[in-house]
Amino acid sequence: EQFRGAFETSAAGMALHAIDGRYLKVNQTFCDILGYTEHELLRMNWRDISFADDVSKSESLDDESASAARDNYIIEKRYVCKDGKIVWARVFSAHLRNAEGVAHLILGQIYDITELKQAEETLLENEKQLRRQVLELTDREERLESQAVDLVALAKDLATARDELGVLNAQKDKFFSIIAHDLRNPFNQVLGFSSLLSRGAANLDANQVAEYSDAVHGAAQQVFRLLEDLLEWSRLQMGQMEFNPQPIDLRDMIDKNMKLFDPVAKTKGVRISQKKRQSLAVFADDHMVDTVIRNLIDNAIKFTPENGNITVSVRRSGKSAVVEVADTGAGMPEDVVDRLFRLGEATSTMGTGGETGTGLGLHLCKDLVERQGGQMDV
């Protein structure tokens, strides 16, 4: 009677069934949980109201070998209510044994934990959602870091582009300066002296004709040299000058240019010599090296006074070759050396014989040397 009273009044669902699963006794709470009447349940097996996926789990605990090994167990399983709703239950099961110790009945105490399971599922879903959000935030952070790196790179590219634009503007200003001033002055001389010759040739003596003719010739040579430098430099800046390195002998290159400038040097009373006329083969562009040596020798003649000397030498330095052009001219102050290769700054000065220049020749030489991986020092 005490057992029956406890069974009937328990707040938990109570069910007593045989080892084969037939219900023998249920209380009202159990009926309320599942929506069946006691009469209906006593005609059923626990398998009839269990969720299909959970049947095997209960069977493995209720079979004879399992029941012989344990008296009690706790599981969580799902039941299918009369209206088809699924409820979760925590089941405390006890094997009841007869006088011989054989389990012949199973007493189940059932608690409805559907709300708890739903809360757990909600928590799990929230946890999954939080994990997704963390992954999204991490991914967004990585994208932002990548964008930041891209922005830094873009800023560097913009700074480089700005510097290159500054160089291009300086080049443009240099071109305009040359065209507006250095190119116009020699033409004015050509036009002025040729006009005198044209209009007054009959009234001029031979010395005057020779003087005016020399002036016209000198101005024409200056214009020609200037145009040569402008064309070479513009081709180099636009990438139209081909770079074709090949083995060349620097001594032969220097000899050729010394012979080219020897008449000009003798006219000015300047002596050109090559120090230690030794052969030295290098791998370089024939045209570019020839242009550099020609400009440097011409520049040395321009700034060397009468009876002065120009010495060209070549020597090995590690895996490189060093070509030096030295003269006994006036040289340059340190501030001019510092500004020598800055585009847009006037560094061209008058030669010892009154020769004029554009200041472009050394820029051209520096660019040609650096284009071949070398360097130019003053």
C-alpha positions as CSV (number, residue, x, y, z in Angstrom):
1,E,0.0,0.0,0.0
2,Q,2.9,2.4,0.7
3,F,4.4,1.5,-2.7
4,R,1.0,2.1,-4.4
5,G,0.6,5.4,-2.6
6,A,4.0,6.6,-3.6
7,F,3.6,5.3,-7.1
8,E,0.2,7.1,-7.6
9,T,1.1,10.4,-6.0
10,S,4.6,10.9,-7.4
11,A,5.3,14.2,-9.2
12,A,7.3,12.1,-11.7
13,G,5.8,9.9,-14.3
14,M,5.9,6.3,-13.0
15,A,5.6,3.2,-15.1
16,L,6.0,-0.5,-14.4
17,H,6.6,-2.9,-17.3
18,A,7.6,-6.5,-17.8
19,I,11.0,-7.5,-19.2
20,D,9.4,-7.9,-22.6
21,G,8.2,-4.2,-22.5
22,R,4.5,-4.6,-21.7
23,Y,3.2,-1.9,-19.4
24,L,1.7,-3.3,-16.2
25,K,1.1,-0.1,-14.2
26,V,1.3,3.6,-14.9
27,N,0.4,6.7,-12.8
28,Q,-1.5,9.8,-13.9
29,T,1.5,11.9,-14.3
30,F,2.9,9.5,-16.9
31,C,-0.5,9.6,-18.7
32,D,-0.4,13.4,-18.6
33,I,3.1,13.6,-20.1
34,L,2.2,11.4,-23.1
35,G,-1.5,12.2,-23.5
36,Y,-2.7,8.6,-23.2
37,T,-5.1,7.1,-20.7
38,E,-4.0,4.4,-18.3
39,H,-6.3,1.9,-20.1
40,E,-4.6,2.8,-23.5
41,L,-1.1,2.5,-22.1
42,L,-1.7,-0.9,-20.4
43,R,-2.5,-2.3,-23.8
44,M,0.8,-1.0,-25.2
45,N,4.6,-1.8,-25.1
46,W,7.1,0.9,-24.3
47,R,8.5,0.5,-27.8
48,D,5.1,1.7,-29.2
49,I,5.5,5.2,-27.7
50,S,9.3,5.5,-28.0
51,F,10.9,7.6,-30.7
52,A,12.2,5.2,-33.4
53,D,15.9,6.3,-33.1
54,D,15.9,5.8,-29.4
55,V,14.4,2.2,-29.2
56,S,17.7,0.4,-29.7
57,K,19.3,2.5,-26.9
58,S,16.7,1.3,-24.4
59,E,16.7,-2.3,-25.7
60,S,20.4,-2.6,-25.0
61,L,19.8,-1.7,-21.4
62,D,16.8,-3.9,-20.9
63,D,17.9,-7.2,-22.4
64,E,18.6,-10.1,-20.1
65,S,22.4,-9.9,-20.2
66,A,22.3,-6.2,-19.3
67,S,19.7,-6.6,-16.6
68,A,21.8,-9.3,-15.0
69,A,24.8,-7.0,-14.8
70,R,23.0,-3.9,-13.3
71,D,20.0,-2.9,-11.2
72,N,19.7,0.7,-12.2
73,Y,20.4,3.0,-15.1
74,I,19.6,6.6,-16.2
75,I,19.0,7.6,-19.8
76,E,17.6,10.4,-21.8
77,K,15.2,9.4,-24.6
78,R,12.3,10.7,-26.6
79,Y,8.7,9.7,-26.5
80,V,6.0,10.2,-29.1
81,C,2.8,11.6,-27.5
82,K,-0.7,10.6,-28.6
83,D,-1.0,13.9,-30.5
84,G,2.3,13.2,-32.3
85,K,4.4,15.7,-30.3
86,I,7.8,14.6,-29.3
87,V,8.8,15.0,-25.7
88,W,12.3,14.5,-24.1
89,A,12.4,12.5,-20.8
90,R,15.1,11.6,-18.3
91,V,14.3,8.0,-17.3
92,F,15.5,6.5,-14.0
93,S,15.0,2.7,-14.4
94,A,15.3,0.0,-11.8
95,H,15.3,-3.8,-12.3
96,L,13.1,-5.6,-9.8
97,R,14.2,-9.1,-9.1
98,N,12.3,-12.2,-7.8
99,A,13.3,-14.5,-5.0
100,E,15.8,-16.3,-7.3
101,G,17.4,-12.9,-8.1
102,V,16.2,-12.8,-11.7
103,A,15.0,-9.4,-13.0
104,H,11.4,-9.8,-14.1
105,L,10.0,-6.2,-13.8
106,I,11.4,-2.8,-14.7
107,L,10.2,0.3,-12.8
108,G,10.7,3.6,-14.6
109,Q,10.6,7.1,-13.1
110,I,10.2,9.7,-15.9
111,Y,10.7,13.4,-15.8
112,D,9.7,15.7,-18.7
113,I,12.9,17.6,-19.7
114,T,11.6,18.9,-23.1
115,E,12.0,22.6,-22.0
116,L,15.5,21.9,-20.7
117,K,16.4,20.2,-24.0
118,Q,15.0,23.1,-26.0
119,A,17.0,25.5,-23.8
120,E,20.1,23.4,-24.5
121,E,19.4,23.4,-28.2
122,T,18.9,27.1,-28.1
123,L,22.2,27.5,-26.2
124,L,23.9,25.2,-28.7
125,E,22.4,27.1,-31.6
126,N,23.4,30.4,-30.0
127,E,26.9,29.0,-29.5
128,K,27.1,28.0,-33.1
129,Q,25.8,31.4,-34.1
130,L,28.4,33.1,-31.9
131,R,31.1,30.9,-33.4
132,R,30.0,31.9,-36.9
133,Q,30.0,35.5,-35.9
134,V,33.5,35.1,-34.4
135,L,34.7,33.5,-37.6
136,E,33.0,36.3,-39.6
137,L,34.6,38.9,-37.4
138,T,38.0,37.2,-37.7
139,D,37.5,37.0,-41.5
140,R,36.5,40.6,-41.6
141,E,39.5,41.5,-39.4
142,E,41.8,39.6,-41.8
143,R,40.2,41.4,-44.8
144,L,40.6,44.7,-43.1
145,E,44.3,43.9,-42.3
146,S,44.8,42.9,-45.9
147,Q,43.1,46.1,-47.1
148,A,45.3,48.1,-44.7
149,V,48.4,46.4,-46.2
150,D,47.0,47.2,-49.7
151,L,46.4,50.8,-48.6
152,V,50.0,51.1,-47.3
153,A,51.3,49.6,-50.6
154,L,49.0,52.0,-52.5
155,A,50.3,54.9,-50.5
156,K,53.9,53.9,-51.3
157,D,53.0,53.6,-54.9
158,L,51.4,57.0,-54.9
159,A,54.5,58.4,-53.2
160,T,56.6,56.8,-55.8
161,A,54.3,58.0,-58.6
162,R,54.5,61.5,-57.0
163,D,58.3,61.4,-57.0
164,E,58.4,60.1,-60.6
165,L,55.9,62.9,-61.5
166,G,58.3,65.4,-59.9
167,V,61.2,64.0,-61.9
168,L,59.1,64.1,-65.1
169,N,58.1,67.7,-64.4
170,A,61.8,68.6,-63.8
171,Q,62.6,66.9,-67.1
172,K,59.8,68.8,-68.8
173,D,61.1,72.1,-67.3
174,K,64.6,71.2,-68.4
175,F,63.4,70.6,-72.0
176,F,61.5,73.8,-72.1
177,S,64.5,75.7,-70.7
178,I,66.8,74.2,-73.3
179,I,64.4,74.9,-76.1
180,A,63.6,78.4,-74.9
181,H,67.1,79.5,-74.2
182,D,70.0,77.2,-75.2
183,L,68.5,76.3,-78.5
184,R,67.4,79.8,-79.4
185,N,70.7,81.6,-78.7
186,P,72.8,79.6,-81.2
187,F,70.1,80.1,-83.9
188,N,70.2,83.8,-83.2
189,Q,73.9,83.8,-83.8
190,V,73.5,81.8,-87.0
191,L,70.8,84.1,-88.2
192,G,72.6,87.3,-87.2
193,F,76.0,86.4,-88.7
194,S,74.5,84.8,-91.8
195,S,72.4,87.9,-92.3
196,L,75.6,90.1,-92.2
197,L,77.2,87.8,-94.7
198,S,74.2,87.8,-96.9
199,R,73.6,91.5,-97.0
200,G,77.2,92.8,-96.7
201,A,79.4,90.2,-98.3
202,A,80.5,92.6,-101.0
203,N,81.6,95.2,-98.5
204,L,83.4,92.8,-96.1
205,D,87.1,92.0,-96.3
206,A,88.4,88.4,-96.2
207,N,89.1,88.5,-92.5
208,Q,85.6,89.6,-91.6
209,V,84.1,87.0,-93.9
210,A,86.2,84.3,-92.2
211,E,85.3,85.6,-88.7
212,Y,81.5,85.6,-89.4
213,S,81.8,82.2,-91.1
214,D,83.6,80.7,-88.1
215,A,80.9,82.2,-85.8
216,V,78.1,80.6,-88.0
217,H,79.9,77.3,-88.0
218,G,80.5,77.3,-84.2
219,A,76.8,78.1,-83.5
220,A,75.7,75.4,-85.9
221,Q,78.0,72.9,-84.2
222,Q,76.5,73.9,-80.8
223,V,73.0,73.4,-82.1
224,F,73.9,70.0,-83.6
225,R,75.5,68.8,-80.3
226,L,72.5,70.0,-78.4
227,L,70.0,68.3,-80.7
228,E,72.0,65.1,-80.5
229,D,71.9,65.2,-76.7
230,L,68.2,66.0,-76.7
231,L,67.4,63.1,-79.0
232,E,69.5,60.6,-77.1
233,W,68.1,61.7,-73.7
234,S,64.5,61.7,-74.9
235,R,64.9,58.2,-76.5
236,L,66.4,57.0,-73.2
237,Q,63.6,58.5,-71.1
238,M,60.8,57.0,-73.3
239,G,62.5,53.6,-73.2
240,Q,63.1,53.6,-77.0
241,M,66.8,53.1,-76.7
242,E,67.6,49.4,-77.0
243,F,70.1,47.9,-74.6
244,N,72.3,45.3,-76.4
245,P,75.2,44.4,-74.1
246,Q,78.2,42.6,-75.7
247,P,81.9,42.1,-75.1
248,I,83.8,45.3,-75.9
249,D,87.4,46.5,-75.4
250,L,87.5,49.8,-73.4
251,R,90.9,50.6,-74.7
252,D,89.8,50.5,-78.3
253,M,86.7,52.6,-77.4
254,I,88.9,55.2,-75.8
255,D,91.4,55.3,-78.6
256,K,88.6,55.8,-81.1
257,N,87.3,58.8,-79.2
258,M,90.7,60.3,-78.6
259,K,91.4,60.3,-82.3
260,L,87.9,61.9,-82.9
261,F,88.6,64.8,-80.5
262,D,92.3,65.2,-81.2
263,P,91.9,67.9,-83.8
264,V,89.6,69.9,-81.5
265,A,92.0,69.5,-78.6
266,K,95.0,70.6,-80.7
267,T,93.1,73.7,-81.9
268,K,92.6,74.7,-78.3
269,G,96.2,73.7,-77.3
270,V,95.0,70.8,-75.1
271,R,96.8,67.4,-74.9
272,I,94.8,64.2,-74.5
273,S,96.5,61.0,-73.4
274,Q,95.5,57.5,-72.2
275,K,97.1,56.3,-69.0
276,K,98.4,52.7,-69.1
277,R,97.0,51.7,-72.5
278,Q,95.9,48.2,-71.4
279,S,93.1,46.2,-72.9
280,L,90.1,45.5,-70.7
281,A,87.1,43.6,-72.0
282,V,83.7,44.4,-70.4
283,F,80.2,43.3,-71.1
284,A,78.2,46.5,-71.9
285,D,76.3,48.3,-74.6
286,D,78.7,49.6,-77.3
287,H,76.6,52.6,-78.3
288,M,75.9,53.7,-74.7
289,V,79.5,53.4,-73.5
290,D,80.7,55.3,-76.6
291,T,78.2,58.1,-75.9
292,V,79.4,58.4,-72.3
293,I,83.1,58.5,-73.2
294,R,82.6,61.0,-76.0
295,N,80.6,63.4,-73.8
296,L,83.1,63.2,-70.9
297,I,86.1,63.9,-73.2
298,D,84.3,66.7,-74.9
299,N,83.4,68.1,-71.5
300,A,87.0,67.9,-70.4
301,I,88.2,69.8,-73.5
302,K,85.6,72.5,-72.8
303,F,86.9,73.2,-69.3
304,T,90.6,72.7,-69.8
305,P,92.7,75.9,-70.6
306,E,95.4,76.2,-73.2
307,N,98.5,73.9,-72.6
308,G,96.3,71.8,-70.2
309,N,96.2,68.0,-70.1
310,I,93.4,65.5,-70.2
311,T,94.1,61.9,-69.0
312,V,91.8,59.0,-69.7
313,S,92.4,55.8,-67.7
314,V,90.7,52.5,-67.3
315,R,91.3,49.9,-64.5
316,R,89.7,46.8,-63.0
317,S,87.9,47.0,-59.7
318,G,86.6,43.6,-58.6
319,K,84.1,42.5,-61.2
320,S,83.7,46.0,-62.6
321,A,85.7,48.4,-64.8
322,V,86.4,52.0,-63.8
323,V,86.9,54.6,-66.5
324,E,88.3,58.0,-65.3
325,V,88.5,61.2,-67.3
326,A,90.6,63.8,-65.5
327,D,91.7,67.3,-66.6
328,T,93.8,70.2,-65.4
329,G,90.9,72.6,-65.7
330,A,89.4,74.9,-63.0
331,G,87.2,72.1,-61.6
332,M,83.9,72.7,-59.8
333,P,83.0,74.1,-56.3
334,E,81.4,71.6,-53.9
335,D,77.9,73.3,-54.2
336,V,78.0,72.8,-58.0
337,V,79.0,69.1,-57.6
338,D,76.0,68.7,-55.2
339,R,73.6,70.2,-57.8
340,L,75.2,68.6,-60.8
341,F,72.6,65.9,-61.4
342,R,69.6,67.7,-60.2
343,L,67.2,68.3,-63.0
344,G,65.9,71.8,-63.4
345,E,68.9,73.4,-61.6
346,A,71.3,75.5,-63.7
347,T,74.8,74.1,-63.5
348,S,76.1,74.7,-67.0
349,T,79.0,77.2,-67.0
350,M,81.1,78.8,-69.8
351,G,84.1,76.9,-71.0
352,T,87.7,78.2,-70.9
353,G,87.4,79.1,-74.5
354,G,84.0,80.7,-74.2
355,E,82.2,77.4,-75.1
356,T,78.6,77.2,-74.0
357,G,76.7,74.1,-72.9
358,T,73.2,72.9,-71.9
359,G,74.1,70.9,-68.7
360,L,72.3,68.0,-70.3
361,G,75.4,66.0,-71.4
362,L,76.3,64.8,-67.8
363,H,72.6,63.9,-67.1
364,L,72.6,61.8,-70.3
365,C,75.9,60.1,-69.2
366,K,74.6,59.3,-65.8
367,D,71.4,57.8,-67.1
368,L,73.3,55.7,-69.7
369,V,75.8,54.4,-67.0
370,E,73.0,53.5,-64.5
371,R,70.9,51.9,-67.2
372,Q,73.8,49.3,-67.5
373,G,74.0,48.7,-63.8
374,G,76.9,51.1,-63.2
375,Q,77.4,54.4,-61.3
376,M,78.9,57.8,-62.1
377,D,81.0,59.7,-59.6
378,V,82.4,63.3,-59.8
